[in-house]
Each structure stands twice: as C-alpha cells, then as structure tokens.
Amino acid sequence: MTAQLRRHTEDLSWVLTPLLDLPGVQNAVIATGDGLVTGHSADLGRDGADRVAAMTASLHAAARAFTTAFTGAEKVALTQTVVESEHGYAVVTPAGENSSLAVFALPGADLGTIAYQMQVQVAALARALASPAREASRT
C-alpha cells in the first residue's frame, strides 16, 4: 500500500508519515496515557485505533509494573516496549509526558530503523507541541 493511500485522520497524524513510509510498517497510533487516540493511520480506522490506543495504555502500565516487580524501582521510565508475534511486531514508545506512539510492523521489518524513526518523530512532536508559558492574568 502506498503512502498516499495512508491518509491521516487526526491533527497529530502528520507525525506518522515518515514511519508509515518505512518498509514493513503497517499502522501507527498516537495515544494519550489514558488510552485516547490523538492520531492514527487511516488504514487502521477509528475503531481499530481506539482499540490500539486503549491497549497501548494498558501495555505501558503493565510494562512499568513488570519492571518495578523485577527491580523494586518505584518510578520506571520506559523507553520502548516490543511485542513480537508470528504476525509481526508492536512497538510502543513514550511520546511526551502523557502519550505514546505505537507502530505495527511485519516480520522482517528493520526494528532498529523503526525505533530510530520513532524517536525522531517523538522529538518532532515535542517541538511542535512546545509553546511559551502563559502569563498570569492580572484581573
């Protein structure tokens, strides 16, 4: 499927274009920490994106709890969570304070390239969302 057919449907979906252009990447979602969609690839559809966003929040919570159980660390900062199956890879990375970027790639996809591009896109998203602090109103 060509990148042109992978139209994006949410305001933040522009972040996904470079990822969806990578060989083997099928779909991607940007999700809030509580499992709401803020961007997704069009091929996934809104219902699919809603399911992935909810699972992304659960997966990251489980990964943090899993790491805490093994290490005893009270605060765990995840860098990446990968789920591998016979169908491919689900890769999730934090995308700011309260959001995540999730990508699904086929078997044989270059996970190193995908992980790198995910970090590049997270940085681009952070720059785009950065805004100057508001001044307190004096009323």
Chimera marker file (.cmm) of the C-alpha trace (Angstrom):
<marker_set name="trace">
<marker id="1" x="0.000" y="0.000" z="0.000" r="1" g="1" b="0" radius="0.5"/>
<marker id="2" x="1.425" y="3.396" z="-0.927" r="1" g="1" b="0" radius="0.5"/>
<marker id="3" x="1.966" y="6.233" z="1.494" r="1" g="1" b="0" radius="0.5"/>
<marker id="4" x="-0.525" y="8.346" z="-0.459" r="1" g="1" b="0" radius="0.5"/>
<marker id="5" x="-3.262" y="5.866" z="0.366" r="1" g="1" b="0" radius="0.5"/>
<marker id="6" x="-2.388" y="6.095" z="4.042" r="1" g="1" b="0" radius="0.5"/>
<marker id="7" x="-4.109" y="9.369" z="4.710" r="1" g="1" b="0" radius="0.5"/>
<marker id="8" x="-4.116" y="10.542" z="8.265" r="1" g="1" b="0" radius="0.5"/>
<marker id="9" x="-7.264" y="11.453" z="10.069" r="1" g="1" b="0" radius="0.5"/>
<marker id="10" x="-6.285" y="13.360" z="13.199" r="1" g="1" b="0" radius="0.5"/>
<marker id="11" x="-4.433" y="16.617" z="13.851" r="1" g="1" b="0" radius="0.5"/>
<marker id="12" x="-1.279" y="14.882" z="15.118" r="1" g="1" b="0" radius="0.5"/>
<marker id="13" x="-1.232" y="12.215" z="12.448" r="1" g="1" b="0" radius="0.5"/>
<marker id="14" x="1.360" y="14.117" z="10.392" r="1" g="1" b="0" radius="0.5"/>
<marker id="15" x="3.896" y="12.649" z="12.825" r="1" g="1" b="0" radius="0.5"/>
<marker id="16" x="3.142" y="9.195" z="11.437" r="1" g="1" b="0" radius="0.5"/>
<marker id="17" x="4.001" y="9.829" z="7.772" r="1" g="1" b="0" radius="0.5"/>
<marker id="18" x="7.758" y="9.080" z="7.975" r="1" g="1" b="0" radius="0.5"/>
<marker id="19" x="7.023" y="5.921" z="9.969" r="1" g="1" b="0" radius="0.5"/>
<marker id="20" x="4.381" y="4.673" z="7.553" r="1" g="1" b="0" radius="0.5"/>
<marker id="21" x="6.835" y="5.199" z="4.698" r="1" g="1" b="0" radius="0.5"/>
<marker id="22" x="9.273" y="2.679" z="6.218" r="1" g="1" b="0" radius="0.5"/>
<marker id="23" x="9.275" y="-0.815" z="4.665" r="1" g="1" b="0" radius="0.5"/>
<marker id="24" x="7.106" y="-3.227" z="6.638" r="1" g="1" b="0" radius="0.5"/>
<marker id="25" x="5.327" y="-0.646" z="8.793" r="1" g="1" b="0" radius="0.5"/>
<marker id="26" x="1.590" y="-1.252" z="8.531" r="1" g="1" b="0" radius="0.5"/>
<marker id="27" x="-0.111" y="1.055" z="11.025" r="1" g="1" b="0" radius="0.5"/>
<marker id="28" x="0.607" y="3.578" z="13.743" r="1" g="1" b="0" radius="0.5"/>
<marker id="29" x="-1.261" y="5.329" z="16.557" r="1" g="1" b="0" radius="0.5"/>
<marker id="30" x="-0.556" y="8.243" z="18.868" r="1" g="1" b="0" radius="0.5"/>
<marker id="31" x="-2.359" y="7.706" z="22.170" r="1" g="1" b="0" radius="0.5"/>
<marker id="32" x="-2.782" y="9.512" z="25.456" r="1" g="1" b="0" radius="0.5"/>
<marker id="33" x="-1.744" y="7.855" z="28.693" r="1" g="1" b="0" radius="0.5"/>
<marker id="34" x="-5.373" y="7.074" z="29.441" r="1" g="1" b="0" radius="0.5"/>
<marker id="35" x="-5.909" y="5.349" z="26.100" r="1" g="1" b="0" radius="0.5"/>
<marker id="36" x="-7.450" y="8.013" z="23.868" r="1" g="1" b="0" radius="0.5"/>
<marker id="37" x="-6.470" y="8.452" z="20.219" r="1" g="1" b="0" radius="0.5"/>
<marker id="38" x="-4.758" y="11.691" z="19.196" r="1" g="1" b="0" radius="0.5"/>
<marker id="39" x="-3.617" y="10.467" z="15.784" r="1" g="1" b="0" radius="0.5"/>
<marker id="40" x="-3.711" y="7.313" z="13.672" r="1" g="1" b="0" radius="0.5"/>
<marker id="41" x="-3.029" y="5.890" z="10.248" r="1" g="1" b="0" radius="0.5"/>
<marker id="42" x="-6.146" y="5.836" z="8.095" r="1" g="1" b="0" radius="0.5"/>
<marker id="43" x="-5.765" y="2.143" z="7.207" r="1" g="1" b="0" radius="0.5"/>
<marker id="44" x="-6.399" y="1.242" z="10.833" r="1" g="1" b="0" radius="0.5"/>
<marker id="45" x="-9.734" y="3.055" z="11.012" r="1" g="1" b="0" radius="0.5"/>
<marker id="46" x="-11.107" y="4.819" z="14.056" r="1" g="1" b="0" radius="0.5"/>
<marker id="47" x="-12.431" y="1.688" z="15.802" r="1" g="1" b="0" radius="0.5"/>
<marker id="48" x="-9.110" y="-0.097" z="15.381" r="1" g="1" b="0" radius="0.5"/>
<marker id="49" x="-7.228" y="2.989" z="16.531" r="1" g="1" b="0" radius="0.5"/>
<marker id="50" x="-9.436" y="3.225" z="19.636" r="1" g="1" b="0" radius="0.5"/>
<marker id="51" x="-8.660" y="-0.409" z="20.500" r="1" g="1" b="0" radius="0.5"/>
<marker id="52" x="-4.926" y="0.047" z="19.913" r="1" g="1" b="0" radius="0.5"/>
<marker id="53" x="-4.832" y="3.247" z="21.989" r="1" g="1" b="0" radius="0.5"/>
<marker id="54" x="-6.544" y="1.544" z="24.930" r="1" g="1" b="0" radius="0.5"/>
<marker id="55" x="-4.214" y="-1.453" z="24.691" r="1" g="1" b="0" radius="0.5"/>
<marker id="56" x="-1.182" y="0.838" z="24.398" r="1" g="1" b="0" radius="0.5"/>
<marker id="57" x="-2.039" y="2.476" z="27.720" r="1" g="1" b="0" radius="0.5"/>
<marker id="58" x="-2.553" y="-0.940" z="29.326" r="1" g="1" b="0" radius="0.5"/>
<marker id="59" x="0.638" y="-2.348" z="27.809" r="1" g="1" b="0" radius="0.5"/>
<marker id="60" x="2.761" y="0.512" z="29.103" r="1" g="1" b="0" radius="0.5"/>
<marker id="61" x="1.192" y="0.276" z="32.564" r="1" g="1" b="0" radius="0.5"/>
<marker id="62" x="1.873" y="-3.469" z="32.619" r="1" g="1" b="0" radius="0.5"/>
<marker id="63" x="5.457" y="-2.969" z="31.407" r="1" g="1" b="0" radius="0.5"/>
<marker id="64" x="6.098" y="-0.418" z="34.164" r="1" g="1" b="0" radius="0.5"/>
<marker id="65" x="4.603" y="-2.763" z="36.786" r="1" g="1" b="0" radius="0.5"/>
<marker id="66" x="6.615" y="-5.681" z="35.393" r="1" g="1" b="0" radius="0.5"/>
<marker id="67" x="9.849" y="-3.672" z="35.591" r="1" g="1" b="0" radius="0.5"/>
<marker id="68" x="9.023" y="-2.487" z="39.108" r="1" g="1" b="0" radius="0.5"/>
<marker id="69" x="8.387" y="-6.070" z="40.218" r="1" g="1" b="0" radius="0.5"/>
<marker id="70" x="11.788" y="-7.162" z="38.927" r="1" g="1" b="0" radius="0.5"/>
<marker id="71" x="13.819" y="-4.151" z="40.053" r="1" g="1" b="0" radius="0.5"/>
<marker id="72" x="11.995" y="-2.719" z="43.044" r="1" g="1" b="0" radius="0.5"/>
<marker id="73" x="12.283" y="0.721" z="41.438" r="1" g="1" b="0" radius="0.5"/>
<marker id="74" x="9.399" y="2.963" z="42.442" r="1" g="1" b="0" radius="0.5"/>
<marker id="75" x="9.471" y="5.119" z="39.330" r="1" g="1" b="0" radius="0.5"/>
<marker id="76" x="10.132" y="3.467" z="35.979" r="1" g="1" b="0" radius="0.5"/>
<marker id="77" x="10.761" y="5.442" z="32.799" r="1" g="1" b="0" radius="0.5"/>
<marker id="78" x="10.117" y="3.135" z="29.870" r="1" g="1" b="0" radius="0.5"/>
<marker id="79" x="11.995" y="3.736" z="26.650" r="1" g="1" b="0" radius="0.5"/>
<marker id="80" x="10.348" y="1.086" z="24.493" r="1" g="1" b="0" radius="0.5"/>
<marker id="81" x="8.044" y="-1.906" z="24.719" r="1" g="1" b="0" radius="0.5"/>
<marker id="82" x="8.082" y="-4.545" z="21.974" r="1" g="1" b="0" radius="0.5"/>
<marker id="83" x="5.610" y="-7.378" z="21.455" r="1" g="1" b="0" radius="0.5"/>
<marker id="84" x="6.655" y="-9.988" z="18.902" r="1" g="1" b="0" radius="0.5"/>
<marker id="85" x="4.250" y="-12.449" z="17.286" r="1" g="1" b="0" radius="0.5"/>
<marker id="86" x="4.131" y="-14.552" z="14.150" r="1" g="1" b="0" radius="0.5"/>
<marker id="87" x="2.294" y="-11.621" z="12.513" r="1" g="1" b="0" radius="0.5"/>
<marker id="88" x="4.948" y="-9.030" z="13.286" r="1" g="1" b="0" radius="0.5"/>
<marker id="89" x="5.951" y="-6.510" z="15.910" r="1" g="1" b="0" radius="0.5"/>
<marker id="90" x="4.068" y="-3.993" z="18.001" r="1" g="1" b="0" radius="0.5"/>
<marker id="91" x="6.493" y="-1.301" z="19.160" r="1" g="1" b="0" radius="0.5"/>
<marker id="92" x="5.428" y="1.315" z="21.705" r="1" g="1" b="0" radius="0.5"/>
<marker id="93" x="7.491" y="4.254" z="22.891" r="1" g="1" b="0" radius="0.5"/>
<marker id="94" x="6.637" y="7.179" z="25.165" r="1" g="1" b="0" radius="0.5"/>
<marker id="95" x="5.825" y="10.367" z="23.261" r="1" g="1" b="0" radius="0.5"/>
<marker id="96" x="5.972" y="13.007" z="25.932" r="1" g="1" b="0" radius="0.5"/>
<marker id="97" x="4.637" y="13.237" z="29.443" r="1" g="1" b="0" radius="0.5"/>
<marker id="98" x="1.294" y="11.580" z="28.890" r="1" g="1" b="0" radius="0.5"/>
<marker id="99" x="1.262" y="9.953" z="25.475" r="1" g="1" b="0" radius="0.5"/>
<marker id="100" x="2.693" y="7.078" z="23.476" r="1" g="1" b="0" radius="0.5"/>
<marker id="101" x="3.493" y="6.252" z="19.890" r="1" g="1" b="0" radius="0.5"/>
<marker id="102" x="2.615" y="2.714" z="18.761" r="1" g="1" b="0" radius="0.5"/>
<marker id="103" x="3.667" y="1.118" z="15.466" r="1" g="1" b="0" radius="0.5"/>
<marker id="104" x="2.854" y="-2.284" z="13.973" r="1" g="1" b="0" radius="0.5"/>
<marker id="105" x="5.393" y="-3.759" z="11.561" r="1" g="1" b="0" radius="0.5"/>
<marker id="106" x="5.522" y="-7.010" z="9.625" r="1" g="1" b="0" radius="0.5"/>
<marker id="107" x="8.047" y="-9.787" z="10.308" r="1" g="1" b="0" radius="0.5"/>
<marker id="108" x="11.359" y="-8.945" z="8.686" r="1" g="1" b="0" radius="0.5"/>
<marker id="109" x="10.965" y="-5.194" z="9.182" r="1" g="1" b="0" radius="0.5"/>
<marker id="110" x="14.099" y="-3.403" z="10.395" r="1" g="1" b="0" radius="0.5"/>
<marker id="111" x="13.278" y="-2.757" z="14.055" r="1" g="1" b="0" radius="0.5"/>
<marker id="112" x="16.387" y="-0.632" z="14.546" r="1" g="1" b="0" radius="0.5"/>
<marker id="113" x="15.328" y="1.753" z="11.801" r="1" g="1" b="0" radius="0.5"/>
<marker id="114" x="11.757" y="1.806" z="13.093" r="1" g="1" b="0" radius="0.5"/>
<marker id="115" x="12.846" y="2.518" z="16.684" r="1" g="1" b="0" radius="0.5"/>
<marker id="116" x="15.165" y="5.290" z="15.496" r="1" g="1" b="0" radius="0.5"/>
<marker id="117" x="12.468" y="6.922" z="13.356" r="1" g="1" b="0" radius="0.5"/>
<marker id="118" x="10.009" y="6.676" z="16.249" r="1" g="1" b="0" radius="0.5"/>
<marker id="119" x="12.425" y="8.710" z="18.396" r="1" g="1" b="0" radius="0.5"/>
<marker id="120" x="12.888" y="11.258" z="15.603" r="1" g="1" b="0" radius="0.5"/>
<marker id="121" x="9.113" y="11.652" z="15.285" r="1" g="1" b="0" radius="0.5"/>
<marker id="122" x="8.614" y="11.918" z="19.056" r="1" g="1" b="0" radius="0.5"/>
<marker id="123" x="11.177" y="14.745" z="19.091" r="1" g="1" b="0" radius="0.5"/>
<marker id="124" x="9.369" y="16.465" z="16.198" r="1" g="1" b="0" radius="0.5"/>
<marker id="125" x="6.071" y="16.124" z="18.037" r="1" g="1" b="0" radius="0.5"/>
<marker id="126" x="7.581" y="17.605" z="21.205" r="1" g="1" b="0" radius="0.5"/>
<marker id="127" x="8.898" y="20.598" z="19.263" r="1" g="1" b="0" radius="0.5"/>
<marker id="128" x="5.532" y="21.132" z="17.585" r="1" g="1" b="0" radius="0.5"/>
<marker id="129" x="3.621" y="20.972" z="20.855" r="1" g="1" b="0" radius="0.5"/>
<marker id="130" x="6.022" y="23.211" z="22.770" r="1" g="1" b="0" radius="0.5"/>
<marker id="131" x="4.503" y="26.581" z="23.431" r="1" g="1" b="0" radius="0.5"/>
<marker id="132" x="5.606" y="29.542" z="25.514" r="1" g="1" b="0" radius="0.5"/>
<marker id="133" x="4.310" y="29.710" z="29.062" r="1" g="1" b="0" radius="0.5"/>
<marker id="134" x="1.238" y="31.869" z="29.543" r="1" g="1" b="0" radius="0.5"/>
<marker id="135" x="1.448" y="34.935" z="31.682" r="1" g="1" b="0" radius="0.5"/>
<marker id="136" x="-0.850" y="35.018" z="34.677" r="1" g="1" b="0" radius="0.5"/>
<marker id="137" x="-3.764" y="37.348" z="34.124" r="1" g="1" b="0" radius="0.5"/>
<marker id="138" x="-4.000" y="40.251" z="36.499" r="1" g="1" b="0" radius="0.5"/>
<marker id="139" x="-7.709" y="40.618" z="36.986" r="1" g="1" b="0" radius="0.5"/>
<link id1="1" id2="2" r="1" g="1" b="0" radius="0.2"/>
<link id1="2" id2="3" r="1" g="1" b="0" radius="0.2"/>
<link id1="3" id2="4" r="1" g="1" b="0" radius="0.2"/>
<link id1="4" id2="5" r="1" g="1" b="0" radius="0.2"/>
<link id1="5" id2="6" r="1" g="1" b="0" radius="0.2"/>
<link id1="6" id2="7" r="1" g="1" b="0" radius="0.2"/>
<link id1="7" id2="8" r="1" g="1" b="0" radius="0.2"/>
<link id1="8" id2="9" r="1" g="1" b="0" radius="0.2"/>
<link id1="9" id2="10" r="1" g="1" b="0" radius="0.2"/>
<link id1="10" id2="11" r="1" g="1" b="0" radius="0.2"/>
<link id1="11" id2="12" r="1" g="1" b="0" radius="0.2"/>
<link id1="12" id2="13" r="1" g="1" b="0" radius="0.2"/>
<link id1="13" id2="14" r="1" g="1" b="0" radius="0.2"/>
<link id1="14" id2="15" r="1" g="1" b="0" radius="0.2"/>
<link id1="15" id2="16" r="1" g="1" b="0" radius="0.2"/>
<link id1="16" id2="17" r="1" g="1" b="0" radius="0.2"/>
<link id1="17" id2="18" r="1" g="1" b="0" radius="0.2"/>
<link id1="18" id2="19" r="1" g="1" b="0" radius="0.2"/>
<link id1="19" id2="20" r="1" g="1" b="0" radius="0.2"/>
<link id1="20" id2="21" r="1" g="1" b="0" radius="0.2"/>
<link id1="21" id2="22" r="1" g="1" b="0" radius="0.2"/>
<link id1="22" id2="23" r="1" g="1" b="0" radius="0.2"/>
<link id1="23" id2="24" r="1" g="1" b="0" radius="0.2"/>
<link id1="24" id2="25" r="1" g="1" b="0" radius="0.2"/>
<link id1="25" id2="26" r="1" g="1" b="0" radius="0.2"/>
<link id1="26" id2="27" r="1" g="1" b="0" radius="0.2"/>
<link id1="27" id2="28" r="1" g="1" b="0" radius="0.2"/>
<link id1="28" id2="29" r="1" g="1" b="0" radius="0.2"/>
<link id1="29" id2="30" r="1" g="1" b="0" radius="0.2"/>
<link id1="30" id2="31" r="1" g="1" b="0" radius="0.2"/>
<link id1="31" id2="32" r="1" g="1" b="0" radius="0.2"/>
<link id1="32" id2="33" r="1" g="1" b="0" radius="0.2"/>
<link id1="33" id2="34" r="1" g="1" b="0" radius="0.2"/>
<link id1="34" id2="35" r="1" g="1" b="0" radius="0.2"/>
<link id1="35" id2="36" r="1" g="1" b="0" radius="0.2"/>
<link id1="36" id2="37" r="1" g="1" b="0" radius="0.2"/>
<link id1="37" id2="38" r="1" g="1" b="0" radius="0.2"/>
<link id1="38" id2="39" r="1" g="1" b="0" radius="0.2"/>
<link id1="39" id2="40" r="1" g="1" b="0" radius="0.2"/>
<link id1="40" id2="41" r="1" g="1" b="0" radius="0.2"/>
<link id1="41" id2="42" r="1" g="1" b="0" radius="0.2"/>
<link id1="42" id2="43" r="1" g="1" b="0" radius="0.2"/>
<link id1="43" id2="44" r="1" g="1" b="0" radius="0.2"/>
<link id1="44" id2="45" r="1" g="1" b="0" radius="0.2"/>
<link id1="45" id2="46" r="1" g="1" b="0" radius="0.2"/>
<link id1="46" id2="47" r="1" g="1" b="0" radius="0.2"/>
<link id1="47" id2="48" r="1" g="1" b="0" radius="0.2"/>
<link id1="48" id2="49" r="1" g="1" b="0" radius="0.2"/>
<link id1="49" id2="50" r="1" g="1" b="0" radius="0.2"/>
<link id1="50" id2="51" r="1" g="1" b="0" radius="0.2"/>
<link id1="51" id2="52" r="1" g="1" b="0" radius="0.2"/>
<link id1="52" id2="53" r="1" g="1" b="0" radius="0.2"/>
<link id1="53" id2="54" r="1" g="1" b="0" radius="0.2"/>
<link id1="54" id2="55" r="1" g="1" b="0" radius="0.2"/>
<link id1="55" id2="56" r="1" g="1" b="0" radius="0.2"/>
<link id1="56" id2="57" r="1" g="1" b="0" radius="0.2"/>
<link id1="57" id2="58" r="1" g="1" b="0" radius="0.2"/>
<link id1="58" id2="59" r="1" g="1" b="0" radius="0.2"/>
<link id1="59" id2="60" r="1" g="1" b="0" radius="0.2"/>
<link id1="60" id2="61" r="1" g="1" b="0" radius="0.2"/>
<link id1="61" id2="62" r="1" g="1" b="0" radius="0.2"/>
<link id1="62" id2="63" r="1" g="1" b="0" radius="0.2"/>
<link id1="63" id2="64" r="1" g="1" b="0" radius="0.2"/>
<link id1="64" id2="65" r="1" g="1" b="0" radius="0.2"/>
<link id1="65" id2="66" r="1" g="1" b="0" radius="0.2"/>
<link id1="66" id2="67" r="1" g="1" b="0" radius="0.2"/>
<link id1="67" id2="68" r="1" g="1" b="0" radius="0.2"/>
<link id1="68" id2="69" r="1" g="1" b="0" radius="0.2"/>
<link id1="69" id2="70" r="1" g="1" b="0" radius="0.2"/>
<link id1="70" id2="71" r="1" g="1" b="0" radius="0.2"/>
<link id1="71" id2="72" r="1" g="1" b="0" radius="0.2"/>
<link id1="72" id2="73" r="1" g="1" b="0" radius="0.2"/>
<link id1="73" id2="74" r="1" g="1" b="0" radius="0.2"/>
<link id1="74" id2="75" r="1" g="1" b="0" radius="0.2"/>
<link id1="75" id2="76" r="1" g="1" b="0" radius="0.2"/>
<link id1="76" id2="77" r="1" g="1" b="0" radius="0.2"/>
<link id1="77" id2="78" r="1" g="1" b="0" radius="0.2"/>
<link id1="78" id2="79" r="1" g="1" b="0" radius="0.2"/>
<link id1="79" id2="80" r="1" g="1" b="0" radius="0.2"/>
<link id1="80" id2="81" r="1" g="1" b="0" radius="0.2"/>
<link id1="81" id2="82" r="1" g="1" b="0" radius="0.2"/>
<link id1="82" id2="83" r="1" g="1" b="0" radius="0.2"/>
<link id1="83" id2="84" r="1" g="1" b="0" radius="0.2"/>
<link id1="84" id2="85" r="1" g="1" b="0" radius="0.2"/>
<link id1="85" id2="86" r="1" g="1" b="0" radius="0.2"/>
<link id1="86" id2="87" r="1" g="1" b="0" radius="0.2"/>
<link id1="87" id2="88" r="1" g="1" b="0" radius="0.2"/>
<link id1="88" id2="89" r="1" g="1" b="0" radius="0.2"/>
<link id1="89" id2="90" r="1" g="1" b="0" radius="0.2"/>
<link id1="90" id2="91" r="1" g="1" b="0" radius="0.2"/>
<link id1="91" id2="92" r="1" g="1" b="0" radius="0.2"/>
<link id1="92" id2="93" r="1" g="1" b="0" radius="0.2"/>
<link id1="93" id2="94" r="1" g="1" b="0" radius="0.2"/>
<link id1="94" id2="95" r="1" g="1" b="0" radius="0.2"/>
<link id1="95" id2="96" r="1" g="1" b="0" radius="0.2"/>
<link id1="96" id2="97" r="1" g="1" b="0" radius="0.2"/>
<link id1="97" id2="98" r="1" g="1" b="0" radius="0.2"/>
<link id1="98" id2="99" r="1" g="1" b="0" radius="0.2"/>
<link id1="99" id2="100" r="1" g="1" b="0" radius="0.2"/>
<link id1="100" id2="101" r="1" g="1" b="0" radius="0.2"/>
<link id1="101" id2="102" r="1" g="1" b="0" radius="0.2"/>
<link id1="102" id2="103" r="1" g="1" b="0" radius="0.2"/>
<link id1="103" id2="104" r="1" g="1" b="0" radius="0.2"/>
<link id1="104" id2="105" r="1" g="1" b="0" radius="0.2"/>
<link id1="105" id2="106" r="1" g="1" b="0" radius="0.2"/>
<link id1="106" id2="107" r="1" g="1" b="0" radius="0.2"/>
<link id1="107" id2="108" r="1" g="1" b="0" radius="0.2"/>
<link id1="108" id2="109" r="1" g="1" b="0" radius="0.2"/>
<link id1="109" id2="110" r="1" g="1" b="0" radius="0.2"/>
<link id1="110" id2="111" r="1" g="1" b="0" radius="0.2"/>
<link id1="111" id2="112" r="1" g="1" b="0" radius="0.2"/>
<link id1="112" id2="113" r="1" g="1" b="0" radius="0.2"/>
<link id1="113" id2="114" r="1" g="1" b="0" radius="0.2"/>
<link id1="114" id2="115" r="1" g="1" b="0" radius="0.2"/>
<link id1="115" id2="116" r="1" g="1" b="0" radius="0.2"/>
<link id1="116" id2="117" r="1" g="1" b="0" radius="0.2"/>
<link id1="117" id2="118" r="1" g="1" b="0" radius="0.2"/>
<link id1="118" id2="119" r="1" g="1" b="0" radius="0.2"/>
<link id1="119" id2="120" r="1" g="1" b="0" radius="0.2"/>
<link id1="120" id2="121" r="1" g="1" b="0" radius="0.2"/>
<link id1="121" id2="122" r="1" g="1" b="0" radius="0.2"/>
<link id1="122" id2="123" r="1" g="1" b="0" radius="0.2"/>
<link id1="123" id2="124" r="1" g="1" b="0" radius="0.2"/>
<link id1="124" id2="125" r="1" g="1" b="0" radius="0.2"/>
<link id1="125" id2="126" r="1" g="1" b="0" radius="0.2"/>
<link id1="126" id2="127" r="1" g="1" b="0" radius="0.2"/>
<link id1="127" id2="128" r="1" g="1" b="0" radius="0.2"/>
<link id1="128" id2="129" r="1" g="1" b="0" radius="0.2"/>
<link id1="129" id2="130" r="1" g="1" b="0" radius="0.2"/>
<link id1="130" id2="131" r="1" g="1" b="0" radius="0.2"/>
<link id1="131" id2="132" r="1" g="1" b="0" radius="0.2"/>
<link id1="132" id2="133" r="1" g="1" b="0" radius="0.2"/>
<link id1="133" id2="134" r="1" g="1" b="0" radius="0.2"/>
<link id1="134" id2="135" r="1" g="1" b="0" radius="0.2"/>
<link id1="135" id2="136" r="1" g="1" b="0" radius="0.2"/>
<link id1="136" id2="137" r="1" g="1" b="0" radius="0.2"/>
<link id1="137" id2="138" r="1" g="1" b="0" radius="0.2"/>
<link id1="138" id2="139" r="1" g="1" b="0" radius="0.2"/>
</marker_set>
